[in-house]
Amino acid sequence: MRLFEVTPEKERIIYELKKVGVDPYALRMAEKAVARAVKICGLKPSQGNIIKQEALACGIDAAVCRGTVNCTVERTDVLIIGTERGLKALSGRLAVQPFGLPEIGRSLKSLLTKSKKRSFFSCGREFSLEKPLLMGIFNVTPDSFSDGGKFTEEEAMRARLAEFAAQGADMADIGGESTRPGSDTVSHEEETARILPAVQLAKKMDLFVSIDTYKSKTALKALENGADMINDISGLTFDKDMAKVCADFGAALCVMHIKGEPKSMQDSPVYGNLLEDVKNFLYDSADAAVKAGVREDSIIFDPGFGFGKTLKDNHVILKYLEEFTSMGFPLLVGMSRKSMVGGITEKPPQERLIGTKSLEAVAVFKGADIIRSHDIAETAEMIKVVDYLRKAGCDA
């Protein structure tokens, strides 16, 4: 007799159940192996107490704030922990409860059954995310932290964009203002003058063009010249007109989390709840975009590595990246040559290739949809290998 531990993932358990030879109906036992945790914020004690009671009846657990039982607190968060089957049962039981709990039950059911978007729309076209996409960083700035001043002349632009096309980049992310920590802003006129030649060259090469800007006037000029997407590091918080401009063109919009401004964002950033604060910011940005007319399936999230975060913050977000890939929106990740690499390797930006590819590989494995990187050929090869690993499974 031998005992083996089996990884508690649904696909893996189904494989072993079939190998055991169970009846087909018994395959649903796999749901008992899938543990999930769902947090519901800001409930009244009466709601929290009923949810806890019903969770226990479903064979799962619910944690509430001390003082909820005797209603000595005004509000409580509820952390529900249990199997997928138990959580589904709880969503059904809440449907017949008072105090607004049926709506919470419906939201819980929606969360459990929500599937991740496998494509996004931009300017009337659908782009598949069945494999992770590679976004090449193309800075036409004199002062970017890694490649400032290298691609400001037309011939250098043309040669670099040709490399993008030849080496496997799916997108070119063109930026005309450095947003490195401590950087100064430039006018939209200067930013536009820097990026438009690169946009026009990239479109002639039939590249998908993203514009790294938080200024709506720059975005407008870029979209008029054929750009496909706007990558807003402010998550729509710096320019109230940005979402409307994207909506008017039907352009894809990436909203990124940032705490503070590039000039001062790394001056001791502090969070009450890092992961929750970032997720709330991104959901708020998406809500603002949709209200302005942007299609929900044109919105992409970016947790904003390096933008108002400590070294530890950055690595915690990467460690738990599945919490962001499960939010229902495509996820863009940009860590290339950043301080979250250099802070560990103690190497300058141009010597952070191995560290960068290591972290990007983790991001791909955890479900990132778009990798924003400087090193095109190396990143393209990494994506192929890690995506194959991620999709590998037992044949049942």
Rosetta blueprint (number, residue, H / E / L):
1 M L
2 R L
3 L L
4 F L
5 E L
6 V L
7 T L
8 P L
9 E L
10 K H
11 E H
12 R H
13 I H
14 I H
15 Y H
16 E H
17 L H
18 K H
19 K H
20 V H
21 G L
22 V L
23 D L
24 P H
25 Y H
26 A H
27 L H
28 R H
29 M H
30 A H
31 E H
32 K H
33 A H
34 V L
35 A E
36 R E
37 A E
38 V E
39 K E
40 I E
41 C E
42 G E
43 L E
44 K L
45 P H
46 S H
47 Q H
48 G H
49 N H
50 I H
51 I H
52 K H
53 Q H
54 E H
55 A H
56 L H
57 A H
58 C L
59 G L
60 I L
61 D E
62 A E
63 A E
64 V E
65 C L
66 R L
67 G L
68 T L
69 V L
70 N L
71 C L
72 T L
73 V L
74 E L
75 R L
76 T E
77 D E
78 V E
79 L E
80 I E
81 I E
82 G E
83 T E
84 E H
85 R H
86 G H
87 L H
88 K H
89 A H
90 L H
91 S H
92 G H
93 R H
94 L H
95 A H
96 V H
97 Q L
98 P L
99 F L
100 G L
101 L H
102 P H
103 E H
104 I H
105 G H
106 R H
107 S H
108 L H
109 K H
110 S H
111 L H
112 L H
113 T H
114 K L
115 S L
116 K L
117 K L
118 R L
119 S E
120 F E
121 F E
122 S E
123 C L
124 G L
125 R E
126 E E
127 F E
128 S E
129 L L
130 E L
131 K L
132 P L
133 L E
134 L E
135 M E
136 G E
137 I E
138 F E
139 N E
140 V L
141 T L
142 P L
143 D L
144 S L
145 F L
146 S L
147 D L
148 G L
149 G L
150 K L
151 F L
152 T L
153 E L
154 E H
155 E H
156 A H
157 M H
158 R H
159 A H
160 R H
161 L H
162 A H
163 E H
164 F H
165 A H
166 A H
167 Q H
168 G L
169 A L
170 D L
171 M E
172 A E
173 D E
174 I E
175 G E
176 G L
177 E L
178 S L
179 T L
180 R L
181 P L
182 G L
183 S L
184 D L
185 T L
186 V L
187 S L
188 H H
189 E H
190 E H
191 E H
192 T H
193 A H
194 R H
195 I H
196 L H
197 P H
198 A H
199 V H
200 Q H
201 L H
202 A H
203 K H
204 K H
205 M L
206 D L
207 L L
208 F E
209 V E
210 S E
211 I E
212 D E
213 T L
214 Y L
215 K L
216 S H
217 K H
218 T H
219 A H
220 L H
221 K H
222 A H
223 L H
224 E H
225 N L
226 G L
227 A L
228 D L
229 M E
230 I E
231 N E
232 D E
233 I L
234 S L
235 G L
236 L L
237 T L
238 F L
239 D L
240 K L
241 D L
242 M H
243 A H
244 K H
245 V H
246 C H
247 A H
248 D H
249 F H
250 G L
251 A L
252 A E
253 L E
254 C E
255 V E
256 M E
257 H L
258 I L
259 K L
260 G L
261 E L
262 P L
263 K L
264 S L
265 M L
266 Q L
267 D L
268 S L
269 P L
270 V L
271 Y L
272 G L
273 N L
274 L H
275 L H
276 E H
277 D H
278 V H
279 K H
280 N H
281 F H
282 L H
283 Y H
284 D H
285 S H
286 A H
287 D H
288 A H
289 A H
290 V H
291 K H
292 A L
293 G L
294 V L
295 R L
296 E H
297 D H
298 S H
299 I E
300 I E
301 F E
302 D E
303 P L
304 G L
305 F L
306 G L
307 F L
308 G L
309 K L
310 T L
311 L H
312 K H
313 D H
314 N H
315 H H
316 V H
317 I H
318 L H
319 K H
320 Y L
321 L L
322 E H
323 E H
324 F H
325 T H
326 S L
327 M L
328 G L
329 F L
330 P L
331 L E
332 L E
333 V E
334 G E
335 M L
336 S L
337 R L
338 K L
339 S H
340 M H
341 V H
342 G H
343 G H
344 I H
345 T H
346 E L
347 K L
348 P L
349 P H
350 Q H
351 E H
352 R L
353 L H
354 I H
355 G H
356 T H
357 K H
358 S H
359 L H
360 E H
361 A H
362 V H
363 A H
364 V H
365 F H
366 K L
367 G L
368 A L
369 D L
370 I E
371 I E
372 R E
373 S E
374 H L
375 D L
376 I H
377 A H
378 E H
379 T H
380 A H
381 E H
382 M H
383 I H
384 K H
385 V H
386 V H
387 D H
388 Y H
389 L H
390 R H
391 K H
392 A L
393 G L
394 C L
395 D L
396 A L
